[in-house]
Amino acid sequence: MRQIVLDTETTGLEPRQGHRIIEIGCVEVIDRRITDNRYHQYINPEREIDEGAVEVHGITTAFLADKPLFADIAEDFLNFIRGAELVIHNAPFDVGFIDHELTMLKQQNNHVDNICTVLDSLVLARKMHPGQKNSLDALCKRYDIDNSQRDLHGALLDAEILADTYLAMTGGQTKLSLGGQEDGSPIEQGNFSNKRLNIAAGQLKVLRASDEELESHFARLNKINDMSDGSCVWLQENPKS
């Protein structure tokens, strides 16, 4: 399964008022593993950027003066996302801007949903955490995702943070670390040795969970089940309410 976690920065809030995309950042996720494949592009919007928008992302009109137009990068961008599932936080905003840019180019497929499916991680978060704050910063805090570099918004940085957050939200372990390995590289069998414990029959003490511990355990599983819309596999194997 190929997913593209995507974010954009813009000159303002409303494409119908002539606002444009100025930055696109994409992170590829295949079978729930973040790859090294990225798409990142600054874009000259051919217009001024709202002062309020500059305060959010720090990108100025002068910085974008020598950057390509959307028309120049559209083909490469569409080829990168084509056929994937886009994961976007507050998808209507970003998709609305992309569709607006494609319409201005008179693209035959001038809507994102003609070439991709879209998953809105904000909608997912609101379903999982009703009544709570579900901004990207709030989710980072909830799922212990490092966003310390996010002083200003940036499309690629936000896409990278959202990729980690989305995988944490949906319960996936993204890498396996054994024996101090941190890079996910294969661990050679020679690094381990097996030792047999010399314990006579009947000498191994079995500690069983207390009723209180079992109650706490199943309360935790029920909470996971509620957060995952009934997908807790441990409850399916050990049904108890």
C-alpha positions in Angstrom: 0.0 0.0 0.0 1.5 3.3 -1.1 0.5 6.4 0.9 1.7 10.0 0.5 1.6 12.2 3.5 1.2 15.7 2.1 1.1 19.3 3.3 1.1 22.7 1.6 1.8 26.3 2.5 -0.1 29.1 0.7 -0.3 32.9 0.3 -3.5 33.0 2.2 -6.6 31.1 3.3 -9.0 31.2 0.3 -8.2 30.1 -3.3 -11.4 31.8 -4.5 -9.8 35.1 -3.5 -6.8 34.4 -5.7 -4.5 32.8 -3.1 -2.0 30.3 -4.4 0.2 27.4 -3.2 3.8 28.4 -2.4 5.2 25.2 -1.0 4.4 21.5 -1.3 5.9 18.8 0.9 5.3 15.0 0.5 6.6 11.9 2.4 6.1 8.4 1.0 4.9 5.6 3.2 4.8 2.1 1.8 3.1 -0.7 3.8 3.2 1.5 6.9 6.9 2.2 6.6 8.3 5.7 5.9 10.7 5.6 3.0 13.4 8.0 2.0 11.3 9.1 -1.0 10.3 12.8 -0.7 8.8 15.5 -2.9 9.5 19.1 -1.9 9.1 22.2 -3.9 8.8 26.0 -3.4 6.6 27.8 -5.9 6.4 31.3 -7.2 2.7 32.3 -6.7 2.9 35.4 -8.9 1.3 37.5 -6.2 1.9 38.9 -2.8 1.7 36.8 0.3 -0.7 37.9 3.1 1.1 39.3 6.1 -0.7 36.8 8.4 0.4 33.9 6.3 4.1 35.0 6.5 3.8 35.0 10.2 2.7 31.4 10.1 5.2 29.9 7.7 7.9 32.6 7.3 8.1 32.4 3.5 8.3 35.8 1.8 7.6 37.0 -1.7 11.2 37.9 -2.2 12.3 34.4 -1.3 10.0 32.9 -3.9 10.9 35.3 -6.7 13.3 32.9 -8.5 11.3 29.7 -7.8 9.4 27.9 -10.6 5.7 28.4 -11.3 3.1 25.7 -10.5 2.8 25.1 -14.2 6.5 24.2 -14.3 6.3 21.6 -11.5 2.7 20.2 -12.0 3.7 17.1 -14.0 6.4 16.0 -11.6 4.1 16.6 -8.7 1.2 14.7 -10.1 3.4 11.8 -11.1 4.7 11.6 -7.6 1.2 11.3 -6.0 -0.6 9.4 -8.8 -2.4 6.3 -7.6 -1.5 6.8 -3.9 -3.7 7.4 -0.9 -3.0 11.0 0.3 -2.9 11.5 4.0 -3.6 15.2 4.8 -4.5 17.0 8.0 -7.6 19.0 7.2 -7.6 17.7 3.7 -10.3 20.1 2.2 -7.9 23.0 2.6 -4.9 21.5 0.8 -7.0 19.6 -1.8 -9.0 22.7 -2.5 -5.8 24.7 -3.3 -4.4 21.9 -5.5 -7.6 21.5 -7.4 -7.6 25.3 -7.9 -4.1 25.3 -9.3 -5.0 22.4 -11.6 -8.1 24.1 -12.8 -6.1 27.2 -13.6 -3.9 25.0 -15.8 -6.9 23.6 -17.5 -5.7 20.1 -16.6 -8.0 17.3 -17.9 -8.0 15.6 -14.5 -8.3 18.8 -12.6 -9.3 17.2 -9.3 -7.1 15.3 -6.9 -9.7 12.6 -6.4 -9.4 11.7 -10.1 -5.9 10.4 -9.5 -5.7 9.7 -5.8 -7.8 8.7 -2.8 -7.7 11.0 0.2 -7.6 10.3 3.9 -8.2 13.2 6.2 -6.2 12.6 9.4 -8.1 15.5 11.1 -11.4 13.7 10.6 -9.8 10.5 11.9 -8.4 12.2 15.0 -11.7 13.8 15.8 -13.4 10.4 15.6 -10.7 8.9 17.9 -10.6 11.8 20.3 -14.0 13.5 20.3 -14.2 16.8 22.2 -10.4 17.2 22.4 -7.9 19.4 20.5 -6.8 17.6 17.4 -4.4 20.1 15.8 -1.1 18.6 14.6 0.7 20.1 17.6 -1.9 18.6 20.0 -1.6 15.2 18.4 2.2 15.4 18.7 1.9 16.0 22.4 -0.7 13.2 22.8 1.4 10.6 20.9 4.8 11.8 22.1 6.0 12.9 18.6 9.0 15.3 18.6 7.9 18.6 17.0 10.5 20.8 18.6 11.7 22.0 15.3 8.3 23.4 14.3 8.8 27.0 15.3 7.2 27.9 11.9 5.0 25.9 9.6 6.8 24.3 6.7 5.2 21.9 4.2 7.9 19.2 4.2 8.6 19.4 8.0 4.9 19.2 8.7 4.4 16.3 6.3 7.3 14.4 8.1 5.7 15.1 11.5 2.3 14.1 10.3 3.7 10.8 8.9 5.0 9.9 12.3 1.8 11.0 14.0 -0.5 9.2 11.6 1.4 5.9 12.1 1.2 6.4 15.9 -2.5 7.2 15.7 -3.3 4.1 13.7 -1.3 1.8 16.0 1.6 0.8 13.8 5.2 0.1 14.9 7.3 1.7 12.2 10.6 0.0 13.0 11.9 -2.9 15.1 14.9 -2.1 17.3 16.7 -5.1 18.9 20.0 -5.3 20.7 20.6 -1.5 20.4 20.0 -1.4 16.7 18.4 2.0 15.9 18.6 2.0 12.1 16.4 -0.9 11.3 19.2 -2.8 9.7 19.3 -6.6 9.8 20.8 -8.1 13.0 23.3 -10.9 12.4 22.7 -14.1 14.2 26.2 -14.2 15.4 25.5 -11.2 17.7 23.4 -13.5 19.9 24.1 -16.6 22.0 21.6 -18.9 23.6 22.0 -19.8 27.3 20.1 -22.7 28.9 18.8 -22.0 32.4 19.6 -24.8 34.8 16.3 -24.9 36.7 15.1 -28.2 38.1 11.5 -29.2 37.6 9.1 -27.5 39.9 11.6 -24.7 40.9 10.4 -22.2 38.3 7.9 -19.9 40.1 4.8 -18.8 38.2 3.4 -15.4 39.0 -0.2 -15.0 37.9 -1.9 -11.7 37.5 -4.2 -10.6 40.4 -7.8 -9.8 39.8 -7.0 -6.1 40.2 -4.2 -6.4 37.5 -6.6 -8.3 35.2 -9.2 -5.6 35.6 -6.7 -2.9 34.8 -5.5 -4.9 31.8 -8.9 -5.3 30.2 -9.8 -1.7 31.0 -6.8 -0.7 28.9 -7.8 -3.0 26.1 -11.3 -1.6 26.1 -9.9 1.9 25.8 -7.7 0.8 22.9 -10.8 -0.8 21.3 -12.8 2.4 21.6 -10.0 4.5 20.1 -9.5 2.1 17.2 -13.2 1.8 16.4 -13.5 -1.8 17.6 -10.2 -3.1 16.0 -8.4 -4.2 19.2 -7.2 -7.7 18.2 -6.4 -8.7 21.8 -10.0 -8.2 22.8 -11.1 -10.2 19.7 -8.9 -13.1 21.0 -9.8 -12.6 24.6 -13.3 -11.1 24.7 -14.2 -9.5 27.9 -16.0 -6.2 28.7 
